[in-house]
Amino acid sequence: MTRSSQAEGSAGGSGGARKWQRWLPFLAPAVLVVVALNQIVLTHRTDLSPWKGGGFGMFSAIRAHQTRAYLFTPNGERRMALRRPRRLLTALRHNPSRANLERVALVLERRARRNELATGLRVEVWNTLLAGSPPTLTLTLAHTLTYEFPDRDP
Amino acid sequence: MNSPIAILSSWLREHYRQFAEVSTLDLIVRLTMIFLLVKPMNLWYLQVPVTLLCILGLASPRAGRSPVVWFLLAYFLLARVVIFWDVVDNHIYLLGYWALALACALALAESRTAISVSAHLLLGLAFLFSVLWKGVLSPDFVSGEFFRYTLLSDRRFHDFVLLFGALSPQEYASNQGELRQLARTGEPITLIESARLVLLAQISTWWTLVHEAFIAVAFLGKRVAWLSKVRHAALVSFAWITYPFATVVGFGWLLMILGIAQCEPELKRTRLLYLATLLVIFVHQFVPWTTALTETVTAGWSPTNPPS
């Protein structure tokens, strides 16, 4: 490694520091503040998790959303296995927006095409609530999207 | 003939002398690049350029100090944040800001001072927003509900709960089974909890809040001299208390790099302490000593033979 006997500066102008250069060390912290404030607004306007979005709200709130999906078949509703795509499902758990619900529904629709009789599906996001002592955990439905397959009769 | 202890002592002294002479800027550049090399990026078209830039920077000190290299790294790291904005953890955001801060600092004549200012602010602001969430914005935290739930459900706290929460391994396993049942059926479940675990949740709540608030004030309130002086102790102790149990290796590593970056040049032992802490955090993911300790301590525990 280079020894500290070298000057600890690598670049610079010969005519002295320009005015804007004084502000460069504050650029990254300023971006952090803007993103973190935006995250606070987003969590209050939408159901974005405090854990995500760059607001440093990790380990501050119970966030245990669970996702479920049901396929509509002539024999009734059938629960679908939800393992992939992992990134999209993680995004849905932490940010259950309409856009993310629709993305998941479209991915599941492609998978459901193997079942020719299926007419639609429903995606659900459930929240976990803790109450009492000893602690009881219950699930409550937080978000849902019903998606009818466009080219099939219900 | 020298004894092995004398040889080891001499070797340590020599390497400490060499370490003390390494410039802070070179050290943080290299540590950050090593961190980026071991941290997967999820997308190959981001992973490949980041890996190549880091190899280049580690092979050539000149490239490692190039603002162009760091602006490119910041671009790729922040691109990942933009693409996965609602999925990635907060330390991935911080990593992007840190690369941007390094790029900006290396473009200036006073790089060392500039990076110290950026690291100082990034650390203080990250803890400030964390405290804002815990103390003001999230009702779950101050009530103690968050830690109660997390200690019972988050497997990362397994060792902590068994060592200090007065739950036996069997009770803990039973709770995990109930949680799986909740996910499978959606039917309400009741978890086993001890009075000591409730107390542990309360202590964890307030300790975390006070410790993080203290770090935020110590880093942002530079005008209060004594606070500024104890900021290193506050940050290092936070790492030693938090990361053996809450194994968020990436965050711990990054906090220690930022700690080194804002450390005064004359405080060589403090810098070494940051580096040692970083290494302990890194090694812990491969050698989970807290798990081994937990298994040893709780070997004889059972619901009929609870810990005293």
Chai-1 contact restraints between the chains, C-beta under 6 A:
chainA,res_idxA,chainB,res_idxB,connection_type,confidence,min_distance_angstrom,max_distance_angstrom,comment,restraint_id
A,M1,B,V22,contact,1.0,0.0,6.0,A-B,restraint_1
A,M1,B,D26,contact,1.0,0.0,6.0,A-B,restraint_2
A,T2,B,S23,contact,1.0,0.0,6.0,A-B,restraint_3
A,T2,B,D26,contact,1.0,0.0,6.0,A-B,restraint_4
A,T2,B,P61,contact,1.0,0.0,6.0,A-B,restraint_5
A,R3,B,E21,contact,1.0,0.0,6.0,A-B,restraint_6
A,S4,B,E21,contact,1.0,0.0,6.0,A-B,restraint_7
A,S4,B,S23,contact,1.0,0.0,6.0,A-B,restraint_8
A,E8,B,S23,contact,1.0,0.0,6.0,A-B,restraint_9
A,E8,B,L25,contact,1.0,0.0,6.0,A-B,restraint_10
A,E8,B,R112,contact,1.0,0.0,6.0,A-B,restraint_11
A,G9,B,A109,contact,1.0,0.0,6.0,A-B,restraint_12
A,G9,B,E110,contact,1.0,0.0,6.0,A-B,restraint_13
A,G9,B,S111,contact,1.0,0.0,6.0,A-B,restraint_14
A,S10,B,R65,contact,1.0,0.0,6.0,A-B,restraint_15
A,S10,B,L106,contact,1.0,0.0,6.0,A-B,restraint_16
A,S10,B,S111,contact,1.0,0.0,6.0,A-B,restraint_17
A,A11,B,A107,contact,1.0,0.0,6.0,A-B,restraint_18
A,G12,B,A109,contact,1.0,0.0,6.0,A-B,restraint_19
A,Q21,B,L108,contact,1.0,0.0,6.0,A-B,restraint_20
A,L24,B,C104,contact,1.0,0.0,6.0,A-B,restraint_21
A,P25,B,A114,contact,1.0,0.0,6.0,A-B,restraint_22
A,P25,B,V117,contact,1.0,0.0,6.0,A-B,restraint_23
A,P25,B,S118,contact,1.0,0.0,6.0,A-B,restraint_24
A,L27,B,C104,contact,1.0,0.0,6.0,A-B,restraint_25
A,A28,B,Y97,contact,1.0,0.0,6.0,A-B,restraint_26
A,A28,B,L100,contact,1.0,0.0,6.0,A-B,restraint_27
A,A28,B,A101,contact,1.0,0.0,6.0,A-B,restraint_28
A,A28,B,S118,contact,1.0,0.0,6.0,A-B,restraint_29
A,P29,B,L121,contact,1.0,0.0,6.0,A-B,restraint_30
A,P29,B,L122,contact,1.0,0.0,6.0,A-B,restraint_31
A,P29,B,L125,contact,1.0,0.0,6.0,A-B,restraint_32
A,V31,B,Y97,contact,1.0,0.0,6.0,A-B,restraint_33
A,L32,B,Y97,contact,1.0,0.0,6.0,A-B,restraint_34
A,L32,B,L125,contact,1.0,0.0,6.0,A-B,restraint_35
A,A36,B,F129,contact,1.0,0.0,6.0,A-B,restraint_36
A,P50,B,W133,contact,1.0,0.0,6.0,A-B,restraint_37
A,P50,B,S138,contact,1.0,0.0,6.0,A-B,restraint_38
A,K52,B,D86,contact,1.0,0.0,6.0,A-B,restraint_39
A,G54,B,Y93,contact,1.0,0.0,6.0,A-B,restraint_40
A,G55,B,F129,contact,1.0,0.0,6.0,A-B,restraint_41
A,F56,B,N90,contact,1.0,0.0,6.0,A-B,restraint_42
A,F56,B,A126,contact,1.0,0.0,6.0,A-B,restraint_43
A,F56,B,F129,contact,1.0,0.0,6.0,A-B,restraint_44
A,F56,B,S130,contact,1.0,0.0,6.0,A-B,restraint_45
A,G57,B,W133,contact,1.0,0.0,6.0,A-B,restraint_46
A,M58,B,N90,contact,1.0,0.0,6.0,A-B,restraint_47
A,S60,B,W133,contact,1.0,0.0,6.0,A-B,restraint_48
A,S60,B,K134,contact,1.0,0.0,6.0,A-B,restraint_49
A,S60,B,S138,contact,1.0,0.0,6.0,A-B,restraint_50
A,S60,B,F141,contact,1.0,0.0,6.0,A-B,restraint_51
A,A61,B,S138,contact,1.0,0.0,6.0,A-B,restraint_52
A,A61,B,D140,contact,1.0,0.0,6.0,A-B,restraint_53
A,I62,B,D140,contact,1.0,0.0,6.0,A-B,restraint_54
A,I62,B,F146,contact,1.0,0.0,6.0,A-B,restraint_55
A,I62,B,Y149,contact,1.0,0.0,6.0,A-B,restraint_56
A,T90,B,V87,contact,1.0,0.0,6.0,A-B,restraint_57
A,A91,B,D86,contact,1.0,0.0,6.0,A-B,restraint_58
A,A91,B,V87,contact,1.0,0.0,6.0,A-B,restraint_59
A,H94,B,D86,contact,1.0,0.0,6.0,A-B,restraint_60
A,N95,B,D86,contact,1.0,0.0,6.0,A-B,restraint_61
A,L130,B,E145,contact,1.0,0.0,6.0,A-B,restraint_62
A,L130,B,Y149,contact,1.0,0.0,6.0,A-B,restraint_63
A,P134,B,T190,contact,1.0,0.0,6.0,A-B,restraint_64
A,P134,B,E193,contact,1.0,0.0,6.0,A-B,restraint_65
A,P135,B,L191,contact,1.0,0.0,6.0,A-B,restraint_66
A,P135,B,E193,contact,1.0,0.0,6.0,A-B,restraint_67
A,T136,B,P188,contact,1.0,0.0,6.0,A-B,restraint_68
A,T136,B,T190,contact,1.0,0.0,6.0,A-B,restraint_69
A,L137,B,L182,contact,1.0,0.0,6.0,A-B,restraint_70
A,L137,B,I189,contact,1.0,0.0,6.0,A-B,restraint_71
A,T138,B,P188,contact,1.0,0.0,6.0,A-B,restraint_72
A,L139,B,G186,contact,1.0,0.0,6.0,A-B,restraint_73
